[in-house]
């Protein structure tokens, strides 16, 4: 029997080839970085992986809703087999990553680039994420400076006439792109239907870096290495692994050439460390204990779940608090069981060369922090200032000696314990006086001063002897939100209400030194929006970026 089917109407209109459209203005480095070939590659990344990214971000929100409604995160039953199988291992460090005892972090402006390369650290985390304000000029400029630095051309002379020259011994570069949740609004992806979408900042950052530099890094005896931020599940790690496989095939690289270190900086990722390692195993060097974002994740995730989830003043949430120690111990044990490196987090203290006493206090605090990490079994650690490299190196030299790491330290004393990871009350947030008037003022002052600098294009700022970045600003504003919504009473008997916060915020603003072109008013308005609004923006930089940093041609 003949089946008749209706004739299809012929396709009309032009056939659109998916592509990227740069809608940001020309900035220094545009011609060198945003080449047609590089943009074609990043467009292909969006075509292949863009939908999966969107679906995974949707799953993030669904999981947040489940947890907010009372479902605690935990170790996944469906992946128990991966955790039980003791046979598999990760690829481990690539050439130039074998010894990571001290890593320096920072943005990629000209001065910081040279200082990081001359710091004496074994690794430079070249950061386009929390330590960078994502102005279009900063985003393209960072790629341009890394392009030059990788080819030995980072020297420059400042407008004041000071020469910055890179020495012969330089650290291995590990590049940190922005997280899956962020968009790059100066670039649009145009799909086959002609629909336009803000590009994925992750794919733009990683794609441009790998396209331009993978072969040059390999030729230098090192390799294309990344730090992966803000991951919340092993499925997000799987997406990165597939991006790496695609990139290696596209660029003609041997499988496994790209190596990644994953920042465990969310509570949900803490329950999936082994699965994250497993998904990235052919491309994985290790995990990092991203302590500041981890604290932010705790507040954000459980902010509305009741008083027992309230954290005390930020200064009291140290790595010796039981739930933070459980997280760090589990990370070391998990990494070493799978042949991965465990890298410690950043102590926020920074030295002050003009104040010898403050300098010594900072050195002592950093030294104690690094001694704790080395004792836990970490293979290396982070610092945020070149003057702290010798302090951290001394500690890890004493522990490691001639060994590149201590992956042989297996930590059989550590067993996965969901209750320990979720024991937020162990920080003492419900104790009388755990939240202070000074703590509230500090949070508001730090958030305003940091955001003001961020709006002017600076993403890492020394404030009151501490290095503040987007993660620490997130802790500050999220704690204020939590304290207000639970009516927390301070040590002085003050109930923290929205009205009281606005009063303290106005007082903080009134006490700041002002100039005609400062951004303090904009910063204060943003702090009020993200700390007092009924809705809780998942990241304060999302509305801040959309409102203030996007510039179109």
C-alpha positions in Angstrom: 0.0 0.0 0.0 1.3 3.4 -0.9 1.3 5.9 1.9 0.8 9.5 0.9 2.6 12.1 3.0 2.1 15.8 2.7 4.8 17.6 0.7 7.2 19.6 2.8 7.4 23.3 2.1 10.8 24.3 0.7 13.2 25.9 3.2 13.3 29.7 2.8 15.7 32.3 4.0 19.5 32.1 4.2 21.2 29.3 5.9 22.9 30.6 9.0 26.3 29.2 10.1 26.6 29.3 13.9 29.2 31.9 14.8 30.3 34.4 17.4 29.6 38.1 17.1 31.8 40.4 19.0 29.6 43.2 20.2 32.1 44.8 22.6 34.2 47.8 21.5 37.7 47.4 20.2 40.2 47.2 23.1 43.9 46.6 23.3 44.7 43.1 22.2 41.6 42.7 20.0 43.5 42.1 16.8 45.9 39.5 18.4 43.3 37.6 20.5 39.9 37.8 18.7 41.1 36.4 15.4 38.7 34.8 13.0 40.2 31.4 13.6 40.0 31.7 17.4 36.4 32.9 17.2 35.5 30.0 14.9 36.9 27.5 17.5 35.0 29.1 20.4 31.8 29.2 18.3 32.2 25.5 17.7 32.5 25.0 21.5 29.2 26.8 22.0 27.5 24.9 19.2 28.5 21.5 20.7 28.3 22.2 24.4 26.1 25.3 24.9 22.8 23.4 25.5 24.4 21.0 28.0 25.7 24.0 29.9 22.3 25.5 30.1 20.7 22.3 31.3 23.3 21.8 34.0 22.7 25.4 35.2 19.0 24.6 35.4 19.8 21.5 37.4 21.8 23.7 39.8 18.8 25.7 40.6 16.6 22.7 41.0 19.1 21.2 43.5 19.2 24.5 45.4 15.4 24.5 45.6 15.4 20.9 47.0 18.0 21.8 49.6 16.2 25.0 50.6 13.1 22.9 51.1 14.9 20.6 53.6 16.7 17.9 51.5 20.3 17.7 52.8 23.0 17.1 50.2 24.8 13.8 50.6 27.0 11.2 48.9 25.2 10.0 45.7 23.8 6.4 45.8 23.9 6.2 42.0 27.7 6.6 42.0 28.5 4.4 44.9 30.2 2.0 42.6 32.8 4.6 41.5 33.6 5.4 45.1 33.9 1.7 46.0 36.2 0.8 43.0 39.7 1.2 44.3 41.4 0.4 41.0 41.1 3.7 39.1 43.5 6.7 39.3 43.7 10.1 37.8 46.4 11.1 35.3 48.1 13.3 37.8 50.4 16.3 37.2 51.7 17.1 33.8 55.2 18.4 32.9 55.9 21.4 35.1 53.2 20.6 37.6 55.0 17.9 39.5 56.0 20.2 42.4 53.4 22.7 43.5 54.5 23.5 47.0 53.8 27.2 46.6 51.3 28.7 44.1 50.8 32.5 43.8 47.4 33.7 42.7 46.4 37.0 41.0 44.9 38.8 38.1 46.7 39.3 34.7 47.4 43.0 34.7 50.9 44.0 33.5 52.5 44.6 36.9 51.0 41.6 38.6 52.0 39.3 35.7 55.6 40.3 36.0 55.6 40.1 39.8 54.0 36.7 39.7 56.5 35.4 37.2 59.3 36.7 39.3 57.8 35.6 42.7 59.7 32.3 43.2 56.5 30.4 43.4 56.3 27.0 41.5 52.9 27.9 40.0 51.1 31.1 39.0 47.4 30.9 39.0 46.6 33.4 36.3 43.1 34.4 37.3 40.2 35.6 35.1 37.7 34.7 37.8 37.3 36.0 41.3 40.5 38.2 41.3 39.5 39.9 38.0 36.9 42.5 37.4 35.5 41.3 34.1 35.5 44.5 32.1 35.9 43.9 28.4 39.3 45.5 28.5 40.4 43.2 31.3 39.1 40.1 29.7 40.8 40.7 26.3 43.9 42.3 28.0 44.4 39.2 30.2 44.5 36.9 27.2 46.8 39.2 25.4 49.3 39.5 28.4 49.3 35.7 28.8 49.9 35.3 25.1 52.9 37.5 25.4 54.1 36.1 28.7 54.0 32.5 27.4 56.3 33.6 24.6 58.7 35.4 26.9 57.5 38.9 26.1 56.0 40.3 29.4 58.6 43.0 30.1 57.3 46.6 30.1 58.1 50.1 31.4 55.4 51.8 33.5 54.2 55.4 32.8 56.4 56.5 35.8 59.4 55.0 34.1 59.8 51.9 36.3 61.1 48.9 34.4 59.5 45.5 34.9 61.6 42.6 33.7 60.9 38.9 33.9 63.8 36.7 35.2 64.9 33.4 33.8 63.1 31.1 36.3 59.4 31.4 36.0 56.5 29.4 37.5 54.2 27.1 35.5 51.1 29.0 34.5 47.7 27.5 35.4 44.9 29.6 33.9 41.5 30.0 35.7 38.6 30.8 33.4 35.3 32.1 34.8 32.7 29.6 36.0 29.9 27.9 34.1 27.3 30.3 35.6 28.8 33.5 34.0 28.1 35.0 30.6 30.4 37.1 28.5 28.0 39.8 27.2 30.5 41.4 24.9 30.3 38.3 22.7 27.1 36.8 21.3 26.6 33.3 20.0 24.4 33.2 17.0 22.8 29.8 16.4 21.4 28.2 13.2 18.0 29.8 13.8 19.6 33.2 14.1 18.9 33.5 17.8 21.5 35.4 19.8 22.7 34.5 23.2 25.3 35.9 25.6 28.3 33.7 25.2 29.5 31.4 28.0 32.3 33.1 29.8 33.9 29.7 30.6 34.0 28.7 26.9 35.3 32.1 25.8 38.0 32.2 28.4 39.2 28.6 28.2 38.7 28.4 24.4 40.8 31.5 23.6 43.5 30.5 26.1 43.8 27.0 24.8 43.5 27.9 21.1 46.3 30.5 21.3 48.7 28.9 23.8 48.4 25.1 24.0 51.1 24.4 21.5 53.4 27.1 22.7 53.1 25.8 26.3 53.9 22.3 25.2 56.9 23.5 23.2 58.1 25.2 26.4 58.2 21.9 28.3 55.1 22.5 30.2 51.5 22.2 29.1 48.0 23.7 28.8 46.7 23.7 32.4 43.5 25.1 33.9 41.9 25.7 37.3 38.2 24.9 37.2 36.1 27.1 39.5 32.6 26.9 41.0 31.8 23.3 39.9 28.8 22.0 41.8 28.5 18.4 40.5 30.4 15.6 38.7 28.2 16.2 35.6 29.6 19.7 35.3 33.1 18.1 35.5 32.1 15.7 32.8 31.2 18.6 30.6 34.6 20.1 31.1 36.2 16.7 30.3 34.2 16.6 27.0 35.3 20.2 26.2 38.9 19.1 26.7 38.5 16.0 24.5 37.0 18.1 21.7 39.7 20.7 22.1 42.5 18.2 21.9 41.0 16.7 18.7 40.5 20.1 17.2 44.0 21.3 18.0 45.8 18.1 17.2 46.9 17.4 20.8 47.6 14.0 22.3 44.7 12.9 24.5 45.3 13.9 28.1 47.6 16.8 27.3 45.2 19.3 29.0 45.3 19.0 32.8 42.9 20.5 35.2 42.8 21.2 38.9 39.3 21.5 40.3 38.4 23.9 43.0 36.2 22.2 45.6 34.4 25.4 46.7 30.8 24.3 47.0 29.1 22.1 49.5 27.6 19.9 46.8 31.0 19.4 45.1 32.4 18.3 48.5 30.0 15.3 48.4 31.2 14.4 44.8 34.9 14.8 45.0 35.6 11.2 43.9 33.1 11.4 41.1 34.6 14.7 39.9 38.1 13.1 39.8 36.7 10.1 38.0 35.0 12.2 35.3 38.2 14.1 34.6 40.6 11.3 35.3 42.4 11.5 32.0 42.8 15.2 32.4 43.0 15.7 36.1 46.0 16.9 38.2 44.2 17.4 41.5 41.8 19.3 43.7 42.1 22.6 45.6 40.4 23.5 48.9 38.9 26.8 47.9 38.0 27.8 51.4 36.4 31.3 50.9 34.0 30.2 48.2 33.2 27.1 50.2 32.2 29.3 53.2 30.0 31.4 50.8 28.5 28.2 49.5 27.5 27.1 53.0 25.8 30.4 53.8 24.1 30.6 50.4 22.9 27.0 50.4 21.5 26.9 53.9 20.7 30.6 54.4 16.9 30.1 54.9 17.0 26.7 56.7 16.9 28.0 60.3 19.1 29.3 63.0 21.3 26.3 63.4 22.8 27.1 60.0 23.8 30.6 60.9 27.5 31.3 60.9 29.3 33.7 63.3 31.5 36.6 62.3 33.6 35.8 59.3 36.8 36.0 61.3 35.7 33.1 63.4 35.1 30.7 60.5 38.7 29.4 60.3 40.0 26.1 58.9 40.2 24.7 62.4 36.4 24.9 62.8 35.2 21.2 62.7 33.1 21.3 59.6 35.9 23.1 57.7 38.5 20.7 59.0 36.3 17.7 57.9 36.1 19.2 54.4 39.9 19.7 54.1 40.8 16.3 55.5 38.4 14.6 53.1 39.8 16.5 50.2 43.4 15.3 51.0 42.3 11.7 51.6 40.3 11.6 48.4 43.0 13.1 46.3 45.8 10.8 47.6 43.7 7.7 47.3 43.3 8.5 43.5 46.8 9.7 42.8 45.8 13.4 42.6 47.5 16.4 44.2 45.7 18.2 47.0 46.4 22.0 47.0 45.6 24.1 50.0 43.7 27.4 50.0 44.7 31.0 50.4 45.3 32.6 53.7 43.8 36.1 53.3 46.5 37.9 55.3 48.8 40.2 53.3 52.0 41.9 54.4 52.4 45.6 54.8 56.0 46.8 54.0 55.3 50.1 55.7 54.4 48.5 59.0 56.9 46.0 60.3 54.8 44.9 63.3 51.7 44.3 61.0 54.1 42.5 58.6 55.3 40.1 61.2 51.8 39.4 62.4 50.8 38.5 58.8 53.8 36.3 58.4 53.1 34.5 61.7 49.4 33.9 60.7 50.3 32.7 57.2 53.0 30.4 58.6 50.6 28.8 61.1 48.0 28.3 58.3 50.6 26.6 56.0 51.9 24.4 58.8 48.4 23.2 59.5 47.9 22.4 55.7 51.3 20.6 55.4 50.4 18.6 58.5 47.1 17.6 57.0 48.9 16.2 54.0 48.4 18.9 51.4 50.9 18.9 48.5 51.1 22.7 48.2 49.3 25.9 49.0 48.3 29.3 47.8 49.5 32.8 48.6 48.3 36.1 47.3 51.5 38.2 47.6 55.1 37.7 46.5 56.4 38.5 50.0 54.5 35.5 51.3 56.1 33.0 48.9 59.3 32.5 51.1 57.1 32.0 54.2 55.0 29.3 52.6 57.9 27.7 50.8 59.8 27.4 54.1 57.0 25.4 55.7 56.5 23.1 52.7 60.3 22.7 52.2 60.5 21.4 55.8 57.7 18.9 55.2 58.5 17.8 51.7 62.3 18.0 51.6 63.3 16.7 48.2 60.0 15.1 47.5 57.7 16.9 44.9 54.6 16.2 47.0 53.2 13.9 49.7 50.7 11.9 47.8 52.1 8.9 49.7 50.3 10.2 52.8 47.0 8.3 52.5 45.1 9.5 55.5 43.4 6.2 56.4 42.0 7.9 59.5 39.6 9.9 57.3 36.3 8.4 56.3 33.5 10.1 54.4 31.2 11.6 56.9 28.1 13.5 55.7 27.2 14.6 59.3 30.7 16.1 59.8 30.5 18.1 56.5 27.1 19.4 57.4 28.0 20.3 61.1 27.8 24.0 60.4 26.7 24.5 64.0 30.3 23.5 65.1 31.3 27.0 64.0 29.4 28.4 67.0 27.1 30.7 65.1 24.2 30.1 67.5 26.3 30.9 70.6 25.6 34.3 72.4 27.9 37.0 71.0 28.9 34.9 68.0 27.8 37.8 65.7 29.1 41.2 66.7 28.3 44.8 65.8 31.9 45.0 64.6 31.5 42.0 62.4 28.4 43.5 60.8 30.2 46.8 60.1 33.2 45.0 58.8 31.1 42.9 56.3 29.4 46.0 55.0 32.6 48.1 54.8 34.5 45.3 53.0 31.6 44.7 50.6 31.3 48.4 49.7 35.0 49.0 49.4 35.6 45.9 47.4 32.7 46.5 45.0 33.8 50.1 44.5 37.2 48.9 43.3 35.6 46.1 41.2 33.4 48.6 39.4 36.6 50.6 38.5 38.2 47.4 37.1 40.2 46.0 40.0 39.2 42.5 41.2 41.7 41.8 44.0 42.0 44.5 46.8 44.0 44.6 50.0 41.6 46.0 52.7 42.5 46.2 56.4 45.4 43.8 56.0 43.4 41.1 54.1 43.3 40.3 50.4 39.7 40.6 49.4 38.2 39.2 46.1 34.8 38.3 44.9 34.6 35.3 47.1 35.2 37.2 50.4 32.8 39.9 49.3 30.2 37.2 48.7 30.7 35.9 52.3 30.2 39.5 53.6 26.9 40.2 51.8 25.5 36.7 52.2 26.1 36.7 56.0 24.3 40.0 56.2 21.3 38.5 54.3 21.3 35.5 56.6 21.6 37.5 59.8 18.7 39.8 58.8 16.4 37.0 57.8 16.9 35.2 61.1 16.8 38.3 63.3 20.2 37.6 64.8 21.1 39.6 67.9 24.7 40.9 68.2 27.0 40.7 71.2 25.8 44.3 72.1 22.1 43.2 72.0 21.3 44.8 68.6 18.8 43.0 66.5 20.0 42.9 62.9 17.2 44.2 60.8 17.1 45.6 57.3 16.6 49.1 58.8 19.7 48.7 61.0 21.8 47.4 58.2 20.8 50.5 56.1 21.8 52.7 59.0 25.2 51.1 59.4 25.7 51.1 55.6 25.0 54.8 55.5 27.4 55.4 58.3 30.1 53.3 56.6 29.6 55.3 53.4 29.8 58.6 55.2 33.2 57.7 56.7 34.9 56.8 53.4 37.2 59.2 51.6 35.4 60.4 48.5 36.6 61.7 45.1 34.6 63.1 42.2 35.0 60.0 40.2 34.6 57.3 42.8 31.9 54.5 42.6 31.0 54.2 46.3 27.4 55.2 45.7 27.0 52.6 43.0 28.7 50.0 45.3 26.5 50.8 48.3 23.4 50.5 46.1 24.6 47.1 44.9 25.4 45.9 48.5 21.9 46.9 49.6 20.4 45.1 46.6 22.2 41.8 47.1 22.2 41.8 50.9 18.7 43.0 51.7 16.6 42.1 48.8 13.9 39.4 49.2 15.4 37.6 46.3 19.0 36.3 46.9 21.1 36.7 43.7 23.2 33.5 43.5 26.3 35.6 42.8 26.5 39.3 43.4 28.8 39.8 40.4 25.9 38.8 38.0 23.7 41.9 38.6 26.8 44.0 39.1 28.2 43.0 35.8 25.0 43.4 33.9 24.3 46.8 35.4 27.7 48.4 35.2 30.4 46.6 33.2 28.8 45.8 29.8 29.8 48.2 27.1 28.5 47.8 23.5 30.0 49.2 20.3 
